[in-house]
Amino acid sequence: VNPELFQHLDRVIHEKGRLAIMALLAGSPAISFIELRDALGMTDGNLTTHLHTLQEVEYVALTKSKKERRPTTICTLTSKGRDAFAAHVELLGRIVEAARRNSSAGA
Amino acid sequence: VNPELFQHLDRVIHEKGRLAIMALLAGSPAISFIELRDALGMTDGNLTTHLHTLQEVEYVALTKSKKERRPTTICTLTSKGRDAFAAHVELLGRIVEAARRNSSAGA
């Protein structure tokens, strides 16, 4: 396994809660805060913190909308976020392949 | 992407520095502290902290040996660590596959 692979892992996406958020958003044009929270079983506070972290690096955009008069936050991946997630998945795929090769060779 | 996949990710292994350490140890019967530090470009302090975290959950065993009269720390994966790493790689593989399927379907 080439150690350099790991150095390129993006810490903002790699954390497992944010990896889950990015994965869900990558599969959908937009997801509401509530849907995301319920799908991931996160607390409001935990999801809010992760979304702000992702918003700061411009991977996620949050927009307020009113649905049946109730304010709703809609979460979407930005194109920068989509690219970063695709690159992360690609890198994880290379790590998985290298680890599998390695364990069958080294065991 | 099934959100449950992410909940099963082991935080101890998932952190990128420790993921790199586990991957290197999985490919080799034993690696010295110095070799590991140099391969990963970590500081002594950083590597020591990560190794202690991995030792606490019994994924890594550290043994002192004297090589040419100089004390050396030798790092090995325990069988528990080997199993945990294999399970982590398997889970990452499933996440990568789901994310790839999803992005080709959702884009």
Backbone of each chain as ProteinMPNN parsed JSONL, in Angstrom:
{"seq_chain_A": "VNPELFQHLDRVIHEKGRLAIMALLAGSPAISFIELRDALGMTDGNLTTHLHTLQEVEYVALTKSKKERRPTTICTLTSKGRDAFAAHVELLGRIVEAARRNSSAGA", "coords_chain_A": {"N_chain_A": [[0.854, -1.203, 0.0], [0.625, 2.1, -0.94], [1.763, 4.712, 1.02], [1.256, 7.369, 0.461], [-1.282, 7.609, -0.604], [-3.064, 7.891, 1.543], [-2.474, 10.338, 2.579], [-3.691, 12.065, 0.875], [-6.342, 11.942, 1.485], [-9.263, 13.718, 2.114], [-9.843, 15.419, 4.976], [-12.162, 16.736, 5.742], [-14.253, 15.49, 4.379], [-13.766, 12.841, 5.048], [-14.421, 12.106, 7.692], [-16.763, 10.071, 9.421], [-19.518, 10.757, 9.773], [-19.838, 13.001, 8.112], [-19.077, 11.882, 5.706], [-21.212, 10.168, 5.293], [-23.304, 12.067, 5.017], [-22.472, 13.432, 2.678], [-22.556, 11.301, 0.876], [-25.276, 10.681, 0.802], [-26.313, 13.103, -0.184], [-25.059, 13.142, -2.64], [-26.484, 11.354, -4.075], [-28.891, 12.454, -4.684], [-30.881, 15.194, -5.861], [-31.611, 17.19, -3.998], [-32.037, 17.411, -0.486], [-34.049, 17.653, 2.381], [-33.322, 19.192, 5.563], [-34.582, 17.846, 7.681], [-35.233, 15.329, 6.562], [-32.676, 14.373, 6.062], [-31.581, 14.331, 8.63], [-33.254, 12.387, 9.837], [-32.779, 10.152, 8.234], [-30.138, 9.644, 8.828], [-30.103, 9.33, 11.503], [-29.167, 11.313, 13.225], [-28.641, 13.867, 15.756], [-30.246, 17.123, 15.838], [-28.343, 19.074, 16.472], [-25.872, 17.875, 15.966], [-26.042, 17.306, 13.207], [-26.345, 19.907, 12.233], [-23.848, 21.041, 12.925], [-22.079, 19.474, 11.351], [-23.056, 20.143, 8.788], [-22.468, 22.866, 8.682], [-19.69, 22.767, 8.714], [-19.265, 21.562, 6.238], [-20.373, 23.467, 4.624], [-18.709, 25.623, 4.975], [-16.419, 24.964, 3.502], [-17.522, 25.056, 1.112], [-18.796, 22.784, 0.016], [-21.352, 22.063, 0.374], [-24.551, 23.505, -0.081], [-26.931, 25.467, 1.612], [-30.313, 26.186, 1.594], [-33.088, 28.195, 2.485], [-36.481, 27.369, 2.527], [-40.018, 27.82, 2.14], [-42.353, 25.519, 2.947], [-45.539, 24.623, 2.733], [-46.052, 26.742, 4.497], [-44.257, 26.239, 6.562], [-40.978, 26.84, 7.639], [-38.237, 25.435, 5.913], [-35.114, 23.836, 5.666], [-33.137, 23.305, 2.895], [-30.838, 21.034, 1.598], [-28.095, 20.827, -0.558], [-25.588, 19.387, -2.704], [-22.82, 21.269, -3.785], [-21.244, 22.027, -6.984], [-18.546, 21.917, -6.598], [-18.478, 20.376, -4.263], [-19.534, 18.004, -5.23], [-17.534, 17.206, -7.01], [-15.407, 16.911, -5.185], [-16.35, 14.866, -3.574], [-16.576, 12.764, -5.417], [-13.873, 12.449, -6.04], [-12.942, 11.641, -3.569], [-14.241, 9.193, -3.198], [-13.127, 7.781, -5.288], [-10.449, 7.689, -4.447], [-10.734, 6.274, -2.025], [-11.575, 3.888, -3.137], [-9.227, 3.094, -4.44], [-7.584, 2.678, -2.221], [-8.943, 0.589, -0.949], [-8.698, -1.434, -2.892], [-5.896, -1.73, -2.952], [-5.428, -2.56, -0.322], [-6.787, -4.976, -0.27], [-5.381, -6.489, -2.19], [-2.912, -6.545, -0.916], [-3.437, -7.901, 1.504], [-4.084, -10.414, 0.638], [-1.689, -11.13, -0.461], [0.101, -10.87, 1.666], [-0.785, -12.465, 3.742]], "CA_chain_A": [[0.0, 0.0, 0.0], [1.374, 3.352, -1.017], [1.335, 5.588, 2.117], [0.816, 8.675, -0.042], [-2.73, 7.585, -0.846], [-3.792, 8.326, 2.727], [-2.237, 11.769, 2.794], [-4.599, 12.844, 0.032], [-7.734, 11.865, 1.95], [-9.787, 15.014, 2.558], [-10.356, 15.221, 6.337], [-13.519, 17.269, 5.871], [-15.197, 14.469, 3.903], [-13.472, 11.493, 5.526], [-15.106, 11.844, 8.974], [-17.836, 9.186, 8.953], [-20.809, 11.45, 9.702], [-19.862, 13.85, 6.901], [-19.04, 10.961, 4.561], [-22.6, 9.719, 5.115], [-24.068, 13.209, 4.495], [-22.059, 13.659, 1.29], [-23.026, 10.169, 0.066], [-26.724, 10.83, 0.583], [-26.55, 14.261, -1.059], [-24.564, 12.84, -3.987], [-27.451, 10.502, -4.759], [-30.195, 13.124, -4.732], [-30.684, 16.61, -6.207], [-31.756, 18.024, -2.798], [-32.655, 16.711, 0.643], [-34.325, 18.598, 3.471], [-32.614, 18.966, 6.829], [-35.338, 16.848, 8.458], [-35.057, 14.015, 5.927], [-31.276, 13.991, 6.27], [-31.453, 14.009, 10.061], [-33.929, 11.132, 10.138], [-32.101, 9.056, 7.521], [-28.837, 9.366, 9.433], [-30.254, 9.149, 12.945], [-28.345, 12.297, 13.943], [-29.352, 14.927, 16.456], [-30.246, 18.404, 15.125], [-27.091, 19.794, 16.728], [-24.796, 17.171, 15.292], [-26.187, 17.529, 11.765], [-26.069, 21.338, 11.988], [-22.396, 21.24, 12.991], [-21.476, 18.872, 10.151], [-23.443, 20.917, 7.59], [-21.697, 24.112, 8.671], [-18.325, 22.42, 8.305], [-19.299, 21.305, 4.793], [-20.729, 24.726, 3.969], [-17.521, 26.497, 5.039], [-15.521, 24.624, 2.392], [-18.351, 25.176, -0.11], [-19.186, 21.494, -0.546], [-22.805, 21.954, 0.54], [-25.294, 24.77, -0.023], [-28.183, 25.376, 2.368], [-31.267, 27.244, 1.236], [-34.331, 28.147, 3.269], [-37.686, 27.5, 1.708], [-41.241, 27.638, 2.932], [-43.164, 24.444, 2.409], [-46.777, 24.677, 3.524], [-45.846, 27.796, 5.515], [-43.236, 25.934, 7.578], [-39.642, 27.036, 7.065], [-37.504, 24.191, 5.733], [-33.779, 24.009, 5.099], [-32.871, 22.339, 1.828], [-29.396, 20.817, 1.477], [-27.653, 20.302, -1.86], [-24.145, 19.421, -2.972], [-22.364, 22.211, -4.815], [-20.465, 21.258, -7.964], [-17.262, 21.666, -5.929], [-18.702, 19.257, -3.35], [-19.727, 16.796, -6.04], [-16.198, 16.812, -7.487], [-14.596, 16.469, -4.04], [-16.863, 13.56, -3.141], [-16.185, 11.781, -6.438], [-12.433, 12.211, -5.876], [-12.769, 10.897, -2.323], [-14.686, 7.812, -3.449], [-12.097, 7.213, -6.165], [-9.275, 7.436, -3.607], [-11.088, 5.157, -1.132], [-11.577, 2.685, -3.97], [-7.835, 2.679, -4.659], [-7.094, 2.163, -0.937], [-9.573, -0.717, -0.742], [-8.073, -2.396, -3.807], [-4.516, -1.977, -2.519], [-5.481, -3.326, 0.929], [-7.211, -6.351, -0.605], [-4.235, -7.138, -2.839], [-1.892, -6.678, 0.091], [-3.745, -8.9, 2.523], [-4.012, -11.753, 0.041], [-0.263, -11.409, -0.692], [0.893, -10.887, 2.905], [-1.347, -13.331, 4.793]], "C_chain_A": [[0.884, 1.244, 0.0], [0.888, 4.335, 0.059], [0.818, 6.952, 1.638], [-0.691, 8.754, -0.273], [-3.492, 8.223, 0.316], [-3.64, 9.819, 2.961], [-3.187, 12.628, 1.963], [-6.062, 12.751, 0.458], [-8.144, 13.205, 2.562], [-10.454, 14.829, 3.927], [-11.806, 15.692, 6.494], [-14.548, 16.228, 5.441], [-15.001, 13.143, 4.627], [-14.221, 11.135, 6.815], [-16.431, 11.136, 8.669], [-19.215, 9.826, 8.88], [-20.917, 12.283, 8.425], [-19.781, 13.011, 5.63], [-20.459, 10.472, 4.249], [-23.459, 10.839, 4.507], [-23.758, 13.418, 3.013], [-22.594, 12.551, 0.386], [-24.523, 10.292, -0.221], [-27.008, 11.973, -0.377], [-26.09, 13.982, -2.495], [-25.58, 12.024, -4.782], [-28.795, 11.158, -4.997], [-29.998, 14.597, -5.091], [-30.75, 17.524, -4.971], [-32.448, 17.208, -1.722], [-32.904, 17.733, 1.746], [-33.537, 18.205, 4.712], [-33.263, 17.811, 7.611], [-35.138, 15.431, 7.891], [-33.647, 13.472, 6.184], [-31.065, 13.538, 7.72], [-32.055, 12.635, 10.374], [-33.243, 9.942, 9.463], [-30.82, 8.644, 8.245], [-28.928, 9.098, 10.939], [-29.368, 10.086, 13.747], [-29.235, 13.228, 14.757], [-29.317, 16.177, 15.577], [-28.879, 19.081, 15.248], [-25.922, 19.192, 15.976], [-24.844, 17.415, 13.784], [-25.874, 18.98, 11.407], [-24.565, 21.598, 11.957], [-21.711, 20.688, 11.739], [-21.808, 19.697, 8.898], [-22.682, 22.236, 7.525], [-20.258, 23.874, 8.236], [-18.272, 22.238, 6.784], [-19.618, 22.575, 3.998], [-19.515, 25.664, 3.91], [-16.547, 26.234, 3.899], [-16.272, 24.587, 1.057], [-18.626, 23.837, -0.793], [-20.718, 21.351, -0.542], [-23.406, 23.357, 0.553], [-26.6, 24.535, 0.721], [-29.094, 26.511, 1.934], [-32.524, 27.064, 2.073], [-35.5, 28.205, 2.294], [-38.888, 27.36, 2.615], [-42.125, 26.622, 2.243], [-44.398, 24.392, 3.298], [-46.602, 25.596, 4.735], [-44.818, 27.47, 6.585], [-41.848, 26.095, 6.957], [-38.873, 25.718, 7.041], [-36.12, 24.525, 5.191], [-33.535, 22.891, 4.099], [-31.354, 22.257, 1.627], [-29.082, 20.258, 0.092], [-26.129, 20.284, -1.905], [-23.883, 20.529, -3.985], [-21.589, 21.407, -5.865], [-19.066, 20.981, -7.41], [-17.369, 20.454, -4.986], [-18.852, 17.948, -4.095], [-18.368, 16.268, -6.541], [-15.355, 16.243, -6.338], [-15.049, 15.087, -3.568], [-16.458, 12.472, -4.133], [-14.705, 11.436, -6.297], [-12.175, 11.374, -4.625], [-13.134, 9.425, -2.519], [-13.655, 7.075, -4.308], [-10.86, 6.796, -5.344], [-9.538, 6.276, -2.638], [-11.088, 3.842, -1.901], [-10.168, 2.172, -4.21], [-7.241, 2.082, -3.381], [-7.656, 0.768, -0.678], [-8.913, -1.775, -1.626], [-6.65, -2.75, -3.363], [-4.512, -2.841, -1.253], [-5.877, -4.772, 0.662], [-6.068, -7.123, -1.251], [-3.192, -7.526, -1.807], [-2.178, -7.809, 1.064], [-3.714, -10.296, 1.917], [-2.545, -12.137, -0.238], [0.473, -11.64, 0.623], [0.429, -11.917, 3.923], [-0.712, -14.733, 4.779]], "O_chain_A": [[1.77, 1.401, 0.84], [-0.269, 4.754, 0.026], [0.037, 7.605, 2.331], [-1.296, 9.819, -0.154], [-4.433, 8.99, 0.113], [-4.545, 10.481, 3.47], [-3.456, 13.778, 2.308], [-6.925, 13.401, -0.132], [-7.45, 13.747, 3.422], [-11.49, 14.173, 4.037], [-12.575, 15.128, 7.272], [-15.6, 16.098, 6.068], [-15.96, 12.392, 4.805], [-14.61, 9.983, 7.004], [-17.151, 11.548, 7.76], [-20.008, 9.473, 8.007], [-21.944, 12.274, 7.746], [-20.345, 13.379, 4.6], [-20.852, 10.376, 3.086], [-24.246, 10.592, 3.593], [-24.666, 13.563, 2.195], [-23.034, 12.817, -0.733], [-24.977, 10.04, -1.337], [-27.837, 11.844, -1.277], [-26.657, 14.517, -3.449], [-25.543, 12.004, -6.012], [-29.735, 10.509, -5.456], [-29.016, 15.194, -4.651], [-30.029, 18.519, -4.901], [-33.339, 16.409, -2.012], [-32.054, 18.584, 2.011], [-33.141, 17.052, 4.886], [-32.579, 16.927, 8.127], [-34.906, 14.474, 8.631], [-33.454, 12.292, 6.477], [-30.454, 12.503, 7.985], [-31.452, 11.826, 11.079], [-33.138, 8.862, 10.045], [-30.458, 7.468, 8.279], [-27.951, 8.69, 11.565], [-28.871, 9.721, 14.813], [-30.428, 13.361, 14.485], [-28.476, 16.293, 14.685], [-28.332, 19.591, 14.27], [-25.089, 19.907, 15.42], [-23.821, 17.696, 13.16], [-25.219, 19.25, 10.4], [-24.068, 22.292, 11.071], [-20.866, 21.354, 11.142], [-20.943, 19.92, 8.051], [-22.293, 22.679, 6.444], [-19.68, 24.666, 7.491], [-17.343, 22.708, 6.128], [-19.189, 22.734, 2.855], [-19.319, 26.393, 2.938], [-15.92, 27.161, 3.386], [-15.745, 24.156, 0.032], [-18.683, 23.757, -2.02], [-21.291, 20.617, -1.347], [-22.834, 24.281, 1.131], [-27.289, 23.54, 0.495], [-28.681, 27.67, 1.912], [-32.966, 25.945, 2.335], [-35.499, 28.999, 1.353], [-38.785, 26.841, 3.727], [-42.585, 26.825, 1.119], [-44.29, 24.14, 4.498], [-46.971, 25.244, 5.855], [-44.523, 28.313, 7.432], [-41.573, 25.557, 5.885], [-38.86, 24.978, 8.024], [-35.981, 25.407, 4.344], [-33.698, 21.708, 4.399], [-30.677, 23.277, 1.502], [-29.736, 19.322, -0.368], [-25.467, 21.07, -1.227], [-24.647, 20.701, -4.934], [-21.309, 20.227, -5.653], [-18.469, 19.946, -7.707], [-16.466, 19.62, -4.925], [-18.362, 16.909, -3.654], [-18.094, 15.069, -6.503], [-14.679, 15.227, -6.497], [-14.227, 14.245, -3.207], [-16.045, 11.383, -3.732], [-14.321, 10.272, -6.418], [-11.3, 10.507, -4.617], [-12.422, 8.53, -2.062], [-13.358, 5.903, -4.079], [-10.311, 5.709, -5.524], [-8.686, 5.408, -2.451], [-10.657, 2.81, -1.387], [-9.93, 0.964, -4.189], [-6.489, 1.109, -3.436], [-6.933, -0.127, -0.24], [-8.608, -2.875, -1.167], [-6.251, -3.914, -3.393], [-3.69, -3.749, -1.123], [-5.359, -5.689, 1.299], [-5.816, -8.276, -0.901], [-2.663, -8.637, -1.801], [-1.285, -8.582, 1.413], [-3.36, -11.259, 2.597], [-2.201, -13.319, -0.249], [1.357, -12.493, 0.704], [1.157, -12.22, 4.868], [-1.071, -15.581, 5.596]]}, "seq_chain_B": "VNPELFQHLDRVIHEKGRLAIMALLAGSPAISFIELRDALGMTDGNLTTHLHTLQEVEYVALTKSKKERRPTTICTLTSKGRDAFAAHVELLGRIVEAARRNSSAGA", "coords_chain_B": {"N_chain_B": [[-27.607, 4.869, -1.357], [-27.173, 3.087, 1.579], [-27.732, 4.401, 4.705], [-27.016, 3.114, 7.043], [-24.648, 1.737, 6.639], [-22.557, 3.497, 7.185], [-22.705, 3.911, 9.886], [-21.569, 1.689, 10.936], [-18.874, 2.01, 10.586], [-15.709, 1.808, 12.022], [-14.507, 4.032, 14.265], [-11.966, 4.166, 15.369], [-10.253, 2.953, 13.531], [-10.945, 4.348, 11.249], [-9.995, 7.006, 11.092], [-7.671, 8.949, 9.241], [-4.834, 8.785, 9.585], [-4.509, 6.564, 11.259], [-5.73, 4.643, 9.696], [-3.88, 4.463, 7.643], [-1.653, 3.469, 9.069], [-2.652, 0.963, 9.925], [-3.076, -0.216, 7.427], [-0.485, -0.425, 6.402], [0.661, -2.123, 8.321], [-0.904, -4.358, 7.941], [0.079, -5.412, 5.654], [2.487, -6.547, 6.19], [4.589, -8.622, 8.232], [5.81, -7.453, 10.49], [6.748, -4.171, 11.52], [9.18, -1.711, 12.161], [9.082, 1.03, 14.525], [10.482, 3.266, 13.581], [10.677, 2.791, 10.794], [7.973, 2.849, 10.142], [7.263, 5.441, 10.899], [8.859, 6.918, 9.108], [7.892, 6.023, 6.639], [5.328, 7.015, 6.683], [5.642, 9.672, 7.052], [5.196, 10.917, 9.51], [5.33, 12.705, 12.671], [7.306, 11.739, 15.558], [5.762, 12.036, 17.891], [3.127, 12.138, 16.972], [2.826, 9.638, 15.714], [3.29, 7.972, 17.928], [1.054, 8.608, 19.554], [-1.087, 7.699, 17.915], [-0.42, 4.966, 17.775], [-0.703, 4.205, 20.446], [-3.442, 4.562, 20.776], [-4.355, 2.553, 19.066], [-3.286, 0.373, 20.323], [-4.618, 0.319, 22.744], [-7.153, -0.662, 22.06], [-6.403, -3.096, 21.385], [-5.576, -3.686, 18.759], [-3.086, -3.426, 17.771], [0.148, -4.59, 18.555], [2.963, -3.767, 20.503], [6.372, -4.354, 20.675], [9.469, -4.341, 22.393], [12.711, -4.45, 21.115], [16.192, -5.342, 20.911], [18.31, -4.185, 18.579], [21.307, -4.514, 17.175], [22.315, -3.442, 19.568], [20.808, -1.143, 19.868], [17.805, 0.075, 21.209], [14.703, -0.886, 19.859], [11.409, -0.338, 18.736], [9.009, -2.63, 17.83], [6.3, -3.019, 15.679], [3.266, -4.728, 15.355], [0.308, -6.13, 13.81], [-2.352, -7.367, 15.774], [-4.275, -10.455, 15.91], [-6.879, -9.749, 16.295], [-6.785, -7.101, 15.436], [-6.169, -7.508, 12.769], [-8.483, -8.778, 11.851], [-10.344, -6.721, 12.343], [-9.412, -4.733, 10.647], [-9.705, -5.974, 8.16], [-12.492, -6.188, 8.101], [-13.139, -3.503, 8.072], [-12.092, -2.634, 5.626], [-13.653, -4.149, 3.916], [-16.167, -3.004, 4.442], [-15.697, -0.349, 3.637], [-15.324, -0.872, 0.966], [-17.904, -1.633, 0.209], [-19.221, 0.777, 0.602], [-17.946, 2.4, -1.28], [-18.689, 1.105, -3.659], [-21.492, 1.44, -3.552], [-21.665, 4.224, -3.63], [-20.589, 4.752, -6.125], [-22.417, 3.496, -7.843], [-24.657, 4.992, -7.225], [-23.942, 7.597, -7.978], [-23.714, 7.372, -10.705], [-26.307, 6.778, -11.28], [-27.724, 8.951, -10.234], [-26.765, 11.287, -11.366]], "CA_chain_B": [[-26.643, 4.477, -0.309], [-27.793, 2.764, 2.861], [-27.04, 5.178, 5.749], [-26.512, 2.236, 8.117], [-23.268, 1.353, 6.342], [-21.614, 4.445, 7.791], [-22.737, 3.781, 11.342], [-20.708, 0.574, 11.337], [-17.446, 2.322, 10.418], [-14.975, 1.839, 13.286], [-13.822, 5.33, 14.343], [-10.552, 3.992, 15.716], [-9.515, 2.667, 12.297], [-11.314, 5.196, 10.111], [-9.154, 8.224, 11.054], [-6.793, 8.615, 8.124], [-3.498, 8.396, 10.027], [-4.568, 5.186, 11.763], [-6.04, 3.791, 8.539], [-2.598, 4.252, 6.957], [-0.842, 2.579, 9.919], [-3.23, -0.391, 9.858], [-2.873, -0.741, 6.07], [0.916, -0.831, 6.274], [0.904, -3.299, 9.171], [-1.624, -5.516, 7.38], [0.832, -5.935, 4.521], [3.826, -6.912, 6.625], [4.501, -9.295, 9.529], [6.223, -6.54, 11.561], [7.439, -2.974, 11.029], [9.708, -0.946, 13.294], [8.545, 2.374, 14.727], [11.218, 4.192, 12.711], [10.247, 2.552, 9.41], [6.583, 3.299, 10.029], [7.296, 6.91, 10.975], [9.427, 7.469, 7.88], [7.005, 5.702, 5.514], [4.103, 7.815, 6.761], [5.975, 11.089, 7.218], [4.611, 11.435, 10.751], [6.257, 13.011, 13.755], [7.349, 10.725, 16.616], [4.649, 12.237, 18.818], [1.884, 11.791, 16.289], [2.784, 8.174, 15.551], [3.14, 7.387, 19.271], [-0.343, 8.772, 19.973], [-1.923, 6.781, 17.137], [-0.128, 3.576, 18.164], [-1.306, 3.947, 21.752], [-4.887, 4.402, 20.55], [-4.562, 1.234, 18.458], [-2.887, -0.627, 21.318], [-5.681, 0.277, 23.756], [-8.244, -1.539, 21.601], [-5.753, -4.379, 21.074], [-5.412, -3.915, 17.318], [-1.655, -3.39, 17.49], [1.031, -4.951, 19.667], [4.29, -3.15, 20.416], [7.381, -5.071, 21.458], [10.797, -3.714, 22.367], [13.782, -5.411, 20.849], [17.483, -4.674, 20.766], [18.895, -4.5, 17.287], [22.632, -3.92, 17.228], [22.394, -2.733, 20.853], [19.914, 0.023, 19.986], [16.441, -0.379, 21.463], [13.809, -0.639, 18.744], [10.033, -0.777, 18.96], [8.475, -3.372, 16.686], [4.836, -2.921, 15.655], [2.584, -5.784, 14.596], [-1.137, -6.237, 13.997], [-2.843, -8.551, 16.48], [-5.274, -11.106, 15.051], [-8.075, -8.902, 16.429], [-6.563, -5.947, 14.551], [-6.238, -7.986, 11.38], [-9.908, -8.981, 11.552], [-11.022, -5.422, 12.326], [-8.996, -4.029, 9.429], [-10.351, -6.652, 7.017], [-13.907, -5.811, 8.123], [-13.217, -2.087, 7.695], [-11.84, -2.562, 4.18], [-14.862, -4.721, 3.31], [-17.228, -1.998, 4.572], [-15.342, 0.766, 2.741], [-15.573, -1.355, -0.397], [-19.349, -1.575, -0.042], [-19.575, 2.201, 0.502], [-17.435, 2.877, -2.577], [-19.551, 0.555, -4.722], [-22.807, 2.085, -3.481], [-21.505, 5.623, -4.053], [-20.374, 4.755, -7.581], [-23.715, 3.175, -8.46], [-25.528, 6.116, -6.949], [-23.599, 8.811, -8.727], [-24.032, 7.163, -12.113], [-27.768, 6.787, -11.395], [-28.324, 10.229, -9.824], [-26.177, 12.474, -12.013]], "C_chain_B": [[-27.384, 4.246, 1.005], [-27.042, 3.483, 4.003], [-26.459, 4.304, 6.86], [-25.057, 1.813, 7.914], [-22.279, 2.205, 7.133], [-21.554, 4.296, 9.3], [-21.83, 2.648, 11.812], [-19.22, 0.851, 11.143], [-16.796, 2.502, 11.781], [-14.136, 3.13, 13.343], [-12.329, 5.197, 14.616], [-9.721, 3.754, 14.454], [-9.754, 3.736, 11.23], [-10.427, 6.449, 9.978], [-7.983, 7.977, 10.108], [-5.375, 8.213, 8.506], [-3.485, 6.944, 10.486], [-4.921, 4.194, 10.659], [-4.748, 3.466, 7.783], [-1.711, 3.29, 7.748], [-1.339, 1.141, 9.806], [-2.963, -1.022, 8.492], [-1.426, -1.21, 5.898], [1.191, -2.095, 7.093], [0.215, -4.551, 8.615], [-0.828, -6.174, 6.256], [2.199, -6.492, 4.896], [3.761, -7.611, 7.981], [4.866, -8.377, 10.704], [6.957, -5.357, 10.946], [7.966, -2.216, 12.24], [9.065, 0.435, 13.334], [9.172, 3.351, 13.725], [10.781, 4.052, 11.241], [8.841, 3.088, 9.162], [6.532, 4.832, 9.99], [7.777, 7.498, 9.652], [8.514, 7.214, 6.678], [5.801, 6.643, 5.492], [4.38, 9.31, 6.873], [5.33, 11.713, 8.445], [5.708, 11.871, 11.713], [6.243, 11.835, 14.734], [6.104, 10.816, 17.498], [3.318, 11.79, 18.228], [1.749, 10.272, 16.15], [2.593, 7.478, 16.897], [1.69, 7.454, 19.736], [-1.251, 7.789, 19.239], [-1.692, 5.328, 17.554], [-0.734, 3.24, 19.519], [-2.814, 3.758, 21.628], [-5.181, 3.003, 20.006], [-4.221, 0.097, 19.426], [-3.979, -0.793, 22.381], [-6.829, -0.64, 23.354], [-7.69, -2.886, 21.121], [-5.728, -4.707, 19.585], [-3.934, -4.034, 16.958], [-0.897, -3.821, 18.743], [2.397, -4.321, 19.436], [5.257, -3.97, 21.257], [8.717, -4.357, 21.303], [11.812, -4.784, 22.01], [15.092, -4.63, 20.763], [18.136, -5.135, 19.482], [20.237, -3.764, 17.277], [22.766, -2.97, 18.429], [21.509, -1.492, 20.962], [18.479, -0.459, 20.191], [15.514, 0.046, 20.31], [12.409, -1.096, 19.129], [9.52, -1.42, 17.681], [6.948, -3.388, 16.772], [4.267, -4.061, 14.812], [1.079, -5.649, 14.792], [-1.415, -7.468, 14.837], [-3.841, -9.256, 15.557], [-6.593, -10.333, 15.129], [-7.982, -7.691, 15.487], [-6.683, -6.329, 13.091], [-7.7, -8.181, 10.955], [-10.644, -7.645, 11.421], [-10.667, -4.645, 11.059], [-9.66, -4.648, 8.2], [-11.831, -6.258, 6.943], [-14.079, -4.353, 7.67], [-13.045, -1.918, 6.186], [-13.065, -3.075, 3.409], [-16.0, -3.68, 3.305], [-16.956, -0.799, 3.662], [-15.61, 0.382, 1.293], [-17.049, -1.275, -0.749], [-19.808, -0.125, -0.195], [-19.147, 2.754, -0.858], [-18.334, 2.383, -3.712], [-20.92, 1.235, -4.744], [-22.725, 3.521, -3.992], [-21.314, 5.705, -5.564], [-21.67, 4.48, -8.325], [-24.638, 4.384, -8.408], [-25.234, 7.321, -7.829], [-23.874, 8.605, -10.208], [-25.549, 7.169, -12.322], [-28.349, 8.186, -11.18], [-27.859, 11.429, -10.618], [-26.926, 12.87, -13.288]], "O_chain_B": [[-28.126, 5.108, 1.475], [-25.865, 3.212, 4.24], [-25.517, 4.709, 7.541], [-24.329, 1.563, 8.875], [-21.297, 1.701, 7.677], [-20.515, 4.517, 9.923], [-21.375, 2.648, 12.955], [-18.387, 0.016, 11.498], [-17.289, 3.271, 12.606], [-13.186, 3.3, 12.578], [-11.527, 6.009, 14.154], [-8.62, 4.287, 14.321], [-8.879, 4.003, 10.406], [-10.146, 6.893, 8.864], [-7.363, 6.915, 10.16], [-4.767, 7.386, 7.826], [-2.575, 6.184, 10.153], [-4.473, 3.048, 10.678], [-4.549, 2.335, 7.339], [-1.089, 2.399, 7.169], [-0.55, 0.215, 9.615], [-2.66, -2.211, 8.401], [-1.176, -2.266, 5.317], [1.862, -3.016, 6.628], [0.701, -5.667, 8.8], [-1.033, -7.347, 5.943], [2.981, -6.867, 4.022], [2.943, -7.224, 8.815], [4.299, -8.506, 11.788], [7.695, -5.512, 9.973], [7.265, -2.095, 13.244], [8.573, 0.942, 12.326], [8.476, 4.155, 13.105], [10.549, 5.042, 10.547], [8.555, 3.692, 8.128], [5.847, 5.428, 9.158], [7.191, 8.448, 9.134], [8.372, 8.071, 5.805], [5.316, 7.021, 4.426], [3.458, 10.122, 6.798], [4.96, 12.887, 8.434], [6.862, 11.461, 11.589], [5.305, 11.038, 14.749], [5.475, 9.805, 17.811], [2.501, 11.153, 18.893], [0.696, 9.7, 16.433], [1.834, 6.515, 17.002], [1.155, 6.473, 20.253], [-2.083, 7.124, 19.856], [-2.64, 4.552, 17.674], [-1.222, 2.129, 19.727], [-3.395, 2.9, 22.292], [-6.135, 2.35, 20.43], [-4.791, -0.992, 19.355], [-4.233, -1.9, 22.857], [-7.413, -1.317, 24.201], [-8.406, -3.699, 20.536], [-5.845, -5.869, 19.198], [-3.577, -4.666, 15.963], [-1.266, -3.453, 19.858], [2.922, -4.337, 18.323], [4.985, -4.248, 22.425], [9.049, -3.841, 20.236], [11.773, -5.893, 22.543], [15.095, -3.414, 20.568], [18.469, -6.308, 19.314], [20.282, -2.537, 17.36], [23.265, -1.851, 18.306], [21.457, -0.857, 22.015], [17.992, -1.302, 19.438], [15.548, 1.19, 19.856], [12.248, -2.129, 19.779], [9.587, -0.837, 16.599], [6.378, -3.728, 17.809], [4.729, -4.321, 13.701], [0.622, -5.124, 15.808], [-0.785, -8.508, 14.639], [-4.213, -8.703, 14.522], [-7.337, -10.267, 14.15], [-8.955, -7.312, 14.835], [-7.225, -5.58, 12.278], [-8.097, -7.801, 9.853], [-11.457, -7.456, 10.516], [-11.52, -3.981, 10.471], [-10.122, -3.934, 7.31], [-12.36, -6.023, 5.857], [-15.04, -4.017, 6.978], [-13.769, -1.149, 5.553], [-13.457, -2.507, 2.39], [-16.695, -3.504, 2.304], [-17.862, -0.295, 2.999], [-16.063, 1.202, 0.495], [-17.409, -0.896, -1.863], [-20.676, 0.173, -1.016], [-19.897, 3.486, -1.504], [-18.692, 3.144, -4.61], [-21.444, 1.565, -5.808], [-23.617, 3.98, -4.706], [-21.821, 6.623, -6.208], [-21.985, 5.144, -9.312], [-25.295, 4.746, -9.383], [-26.139, 7.972, -8.352], [-24.231, 9.555, -10.905], [-26.028, 7.52, -13.4], [-29.319, 8.575, -11.831], [-28.485, 12.487, -10.558], [-26.556, 13.843, -13.945]]}, "name": "protein", "num_of_chains": 2, "seq": "VNPELFQHLDRVIHEKGRLAIMALLAGSPAISFIELRDALGMTDGNLTTHLHTLQEVEYVALTKSKKERRPTTICTLTSKGRDAFAAHVELLGRIVEAARRNSSAGAVNPELFQHLDRVIHEKGRLAIMALLAGSPAISFIELRDALGMTDGNLTTHLHTLQEVEYVALTKSKKERRPTTICTLTSKGRDAFAAHVELLGRIVEAARRNSSAGA"}
